Amino acid sequence: MKTLTFKVSEAESEHLRAQARKERLSLSEFLRRRLRGKPNDTTPKVKRRKCRTTGAMIFAPAPHLAPLSTDSVKDMLAEFP
């Protein structure tokens, strides 16, 4: 694998490293993904909320999806072997 070297300012370096840490990626992988045009920031963040029934902390549904219910899970598993 080839190595590329280029210069950036101290502020740019800190910013790039912070963004890579935020996405839990190495700096190299962070830059490769950005160059390919596939940033992680398009992936929705998983949020948690308190279940109204049990009071337990659960994963909240994505904004564009309906919450899971017993019936929707049964429907999904209906054809499961």
Backbone as a printed PyTorch tensor [residue, N CA C, xyz], in Angstrom:
tensor([[[  0.8460,  -1.1690,   0.0000],
         [  0.0000,   0.0000,   0.0000],
         [  0.8970,   1.2390,   0.0000]],

        [[  0.5310,   2.2190,  -0.7750],
         [  1.2870,   3.4600,  -0.8890],
         [  0.9820,   4.3900,   0.2810]],

        [[  1.9380,   5.2390,   0.6070],
         [  1.7650,   6.2490,   1.6500],
         [  1.7710,   7.6180,   1.0000]],

        [[  0.7920,   8.4430,   1.3550],
         [  0.7280,   9.8210,   0.8810],
         [  1.0550,  10.7480,   2.0410]],

        [[  1.7610,  11.7970,   1.7520],
         [  2.1020,  12.7870,   2.7700],
         [  1.7140,  14.1530,   2.2430]],

        [[  1.0490,  14.9520,   3.0590],
         [  0.7240,  16.3130,   2.6650],
         [  0.6860,  17.1870,   3.9030]],

        [[  0.7830,  18.4830,   3.6910],
         [  0.8550,  19.4230,   4.8070],
         [ -0.4810,  20.0970,   5.0350]],

        [[ -0.7930,  20.2630,   6.3230],
         [ -1.9790,  21.0080,   6.7430],
         [ -1.5760,  21.8880,   7.9230]],

        [[ -2.3780,  22.8780,   8.2070],
         [ -2.0880,  23.7420,   9.3550],
         [ -2.3530,  22.9710,  10.6490]],

        [[ -1.8780,  23.5150,  11.7370],
         [ -2.1150,  22.8870,  13.0480],
         [ -3.6100,  22.7810,  13.3300]],

        [[ -4.3380,  23.8420,  13.0110],
         [ -5.7950,  23.8530,  13.2460],
         [ -6.4950,  22.7950,  12.3870]],

        [[ -6.0830,  22.6820,  11.1220],
         [ -6.6770,  21.6670,  10.2430],
         [ -6.3720,  20.2600,  10.7620]],

        [[ -5.1550,  20.0560,  11.2050],
         [ -4.7610,  18.7590,  11.7410],
         [ -5.6170,  18.3880,  12.9460]],

        [[ -5.7730,  19.3340,  13.8640],
         [ -6.5920,  19.0830,  15.0620],
         [ -8.0370,  18.7880,  14.6850]],

        [[ -8.5510,  19.5450,  13.7240],
         [ -9.9410,  19.3490,  13.3010],
         [-10.1340,  17.9600,  12.6800]],

        [[ -9.2380,  17.5830,  11.7620],
         [ -9.3450,  16.2730,  11.1160],
         [ -9.2490,  15.1400,  12.1300]],

        [[ -8.3040,  15.2450,  13.0330],
         [ -8.1340,  14.2010,  14.0510],
         [ -9.3460,  14.1180,  14.9670]],

        [[ -9.8970,  15.2700,  15.3310],
         [-11.0880,  15.2830,  16.1930],
         [-12.2740,  14.6320,  15.4850]],

        [[-12.4460,  14.9420,  14.1930],
         [-13.5490,  14.3490,  13.4380],
         [-13.3790,  12.8370,  13.3100]],

        [[-12.1580,  12.3870,  13.0840],
         [-11.9040,  10.9450,  12.9890],
         [-12.2050,  10.2640,  14.3230]],

        [[-11.7810,  10.8820,  15.4240],
         [-12.0690,  10.3170,  16.7580],
         [-13.5670,  10.2630,  17.0020]],

        [[-14.2600,  11.3170,  16.6100],
         [-15.7190,  11.3880,  16.8030],
         [-16.4210,  10.2260,  16.1020]],

        [[-15.9000,   9.8600,  14.9330],
         [-16.4970,   8.7540,  14.1750],
         [-15.8470,   7.4100,  14.4890]],

        [[-14.9380,   7.4220,  15.4660],
         [-14.2310,   6.2090,  15.9050],
         [-13.5070,   5.5210,  14.7470]],

        [[-12.8050,   6.3500,  13.9590],
         [-12.0400,   5.8550,  12.8210],
         [-10.6040,   6.3190,  12.9540]],

        [[ -9.7080,   5.5690,  12.3250],
         [ -8.3380,   6.0690,  12.2270],
         [ -8.3720,   7.2800,  11.2950]],

        [[ -7.3700,   8.1130,  11.3980],
         [ -7.3050,   9.2740,  10.5130],
         [ -7.2550,   8.8190,   9.0550]],

        [[ -6.5020,   7.7830,   8.7720],
         [ -6.4040,   7.2700,   7.3950],
         [ -7.7650,   6.8180,   6.8710]],

        [[ -8.5000,   6.0490,   7.6650],
         [ -9.8110,   5.5660,   7.2140],
         [-10.7930,   6.7220,   7.0710]],

        [[-10.7420,   7.6780,   7.9930],
         [-11.6010,   8.8570,   7.9190],
         [-11.3710,   9.5910,   6.5930]],

        [[-10.1040,   9.8330,   6.2510],
         [ -9.7870,  10.5490,   5.0130],
         [-10.1680,   9.7290,   3.7780]],

        [[ -9.9280,   8.4210,   3.8050],
         [-10.3170,   7.5790,   2.6670],
         [-11.8250,   7.6540,   2.4280]],

        [[-12.6010,   7.5820,   3.4870],
         [-14.0620,   7.6430,   3.3300],
         [-14.5000,   8.9930,   2.7910]],

        [[-13.8750,  10.0500,   3.2400],
         [-14.2260,  11.3760,   2.7330],
         [-13.8800,  11.5100,   1.2500]],

        [[-12.7380,  10.9770,   0.8640],
         [-12.3290,  11.0600,  -0.5400],
         [-13.2400,  10.2460,  -1.4420]],

        [[-13.7600,   9.1520,  -0.9270],
         [-14.6840,   8.3130,  -1.7070],
         [-16.0810,   8.9100,  -1.7560]],

        [[-16.3170,   9.9480,  -0.9440],
         [-17.6380,  10.5770,  -0.9320],
         [-18.6650,   9.8120,  -0.1380]],

        [[-18.2120,   9.0180,   0.8440],
         [-19.1360,   8.2430,   1.6680],
         [-18.9570,   8.6180,   3.1360]],

        [[-19.3610,   9.8310,   3.5260],
         [-19.1880,  10.2100,   4.9210],
         [-20.1240,   9.4550,   5.8470]],

        [[-19.6680,   9.1960,   7.0430],
         [-20.4820,   8.5120,   8.0440],
         [-21.5890,   9.3990,   8.5940]],

        [[-21.4480,  10.7110,   8.4520],
         [-22.4190,  11.5860,   9.0890],
         [-23.8070,  11.4880,   8.4640]],

        [[-23.9640,  10.7380,   7.3600],
         [-25.2880,  10.5230,   6.7990],
         [-26.0160,   9.3880,   7.5190]],

        [[-25.2990,   8.6280,   8.3040],
         [-25.8990,   7.5490,   9.0620],
         [-26.6150,   8.1450,  10.2710]],

        [[-27.9030,   7.8660,  10.4220],
         [-28.6070,   8.4460,  11.5630],
         [-28.0520,   7.9210,  12.8820]],

        [[-27.9700,   8.7880,  13.8530],
         [-27.4990,   8.4080,  15.1790],
         [-28.6170,   7.6590,  15.9040]],

        [[-28.2510,   6.6230,  16.6190],
         [-29.2240,   5.8640,  17.3890],
         [-29.4600,   6.5960,  18.7010]],

        [[-30.7100,   6.8730,  18.9710],
         [-31.0690,   7.5680,  20.2090],
         [-31.7620,   6.5910,  21.1410]],

        [[-31.7600,   6.9300,  22.4120],
         [-32.4320,   6.0990,  23.4010],
         [-33.5450,   6.9040,  24.0430]],

        [[-34.5510,   6.1960,  24.4950],
         [-35.6510,   6.8500,  25.2130],
         [-36.1940,   5.8850,  26.2490]],

        [[-36.9850,   6.3990,  27.1510],
         [-37.5690,   5.5730,  28.2000],
         [-38.8670,   4.9540,  27.6970]],

        [[-38.9940,   3.6460,  27.8680],
         [-40.2030,   2.9320,  27.4610],
         [-41.3610,   3.3820,  28.3460]],

        [[-42.4730,   3.7430,  27.7170],
         [-43.6400,   4.1870,  28.4930],
         [-44.2550,   3.0700,  29.3260]],

        [[-44.0980,   1.8350,  28.8720],
         [-44.6990,   0.6990,  29.5680],
         [-43.8440,   0.2040,  30.7230]],

        [[-42.5550,  -0.0190,  30.4660],
         [-41.6940,  -0.6400,  31.4760],
         [-40.7850,   0.3390,  32.2080]],

        [[-40.5590,   1.5190,  31.6090],
         [-39.6300,   2.4720,  32.2050],
         [-38.1760,   2.1820,  31.8600]],

        [[-37.9310,   1.1100,  31.1110],
         [-36.5680,   0.7440,  30.7210],
         [-36.0830,   1.6570,  29.5970]],

        [[-34.7660,   1.8510,  29.5190],
         [-34.1940,   2.6150,  28.4160],
         [-34.1410,   1.7050,  27.1890]],

        [[-34.7070,   2.1760,  26.0980],
         [-34.7600,   1.3960,  24.8710],
         [-34.2550,   2.2560,  23.7130]],

        [[-33.9770,   1.6180,  22.5690],
         [-33.5830,   2.3670,  21.3850],
         [-34.8160,   3.0070,  20.7730]],

        [[-34.7130,   4.2690,  20.4590],
         [-35.8200,   4.9860,  19.8250],
         [-35.8520,   4.6390,  18.3390]],

        [[-37.0360,   4.6360,  17.7390],
         [-37.1030,   4.3600,  16.3050],
         [-36.4870,   5.5100,  15.5140]],

        [[-35.9840,   5.2010,  14.3300],
         [-35.4850,   6.2500,  13.4430],
         [-36.6540,   7.1520,  13.0730]],

        [[-36.3880,   8.4320,  12.8420],
         [-37.4870,   9.3730,  12.5710],
         [-38.3890,   8.9680,  11.4140]],

        [[-37.8510,   8.2790,  10.4180],
         [-38.6470,   7.9160,   9.2400],
         [-39.2870,   6.5290,   9.3590]],

        [[-39.1130,   5.8460,  10.4940],
         [-39.6650,   4.5070,  10.6760],
         [-40.6540,   4.4750,  11.8280]],

        [[-41.6380,   3.6110,  11.7010],
         [-42.5970,   3.4270,  12.7900],
         [-41.9320,   2.6200,  13.9100]],

        [[-42.3320,   2.8490,  15.1590],
         [-41.7610,   2.0520,  16.2460],
         [-42.1490,   0.5880,  16.1050]],

        [[-41.2950,  -0.2810,  16.6290],
         [-41.6180,  -1.7060,  16.6060],
         [-42.7780,  -1.9900,  17.5490]],

        [[-43.5880,  -2.9330,  17.1560],
         [-44.6760,  -3.3960,  18.0130],
         [-44.6510,  -4.9150,  17.9720]],

        [[-45.4070,  -5.5280,  18.8500],
         [-45.4930,  -6.9890,  18.8570],
         [-45.9720,  -7.4920,  17.5010]],

        [[-46.9740,  -6.8310,  16.9500],
         [-47.5230,  -7.2540,  15.6580],
         [-46.5100,  -7.0870,  14.5300]],

        [[-45.7670,  -5.9640,  14.5160],
         [-44.8000,  -5.7590,  13.4270],
         [-43.6560,  -6.7720,  13.5130]],

        [[-43.2580,  -7.1450,  14.7230],
         [-42.2130,  -8.1590,  14.8820],
         [-42.7330,  -9.5230,  14.4330]],

        [[-43.9680,  -9.8670,  14.7890],
         [-44.5690, -11.1350,  14.3380],
         [-44.6240, -11.1830,  12.8200]],

        [[-44.9960, -10.0490,  12.1780],
         [-45.0450,  -9.9990,  10.7200],
         [-43.6580, -10.2280,  10.1120]],

        [[-42.6410,  -9.5990,  10.6940],
         [-41.2710,  -9.7630,  10.1810],
         [-40.7890, -11.1970,  10.3150]],

        [[-41.1890, -11.8740,  11.3830],
         [-40.7100, -13.2220,  11.6440],
         [-41.6000, -14.3140,  11.0600]],

        [[-42.6840, -13.9310,  10.4230],
         [-43.6440, -14.9090,   9.9150],
         [-43.0180, -15.8950,   8.9420]],

        [[-42.1100, -15.4200,   8.1010],
         [-41.4990, -16.3060,   7.1150],
         [-40.1110, -16.7620,   7.5250]],

        [[-39.7320, -16.4940,   8.7440],
         [-38.4140, -16.9040,   9.2330],
         [-38.4280, -18.4190,   9.4290]],

        [[-37.3820, -19.0980,   8.9500],
         [-37.3880, -20.5720,   9.0450],
         [-37.4400, -21.1010,  10.4560]]])
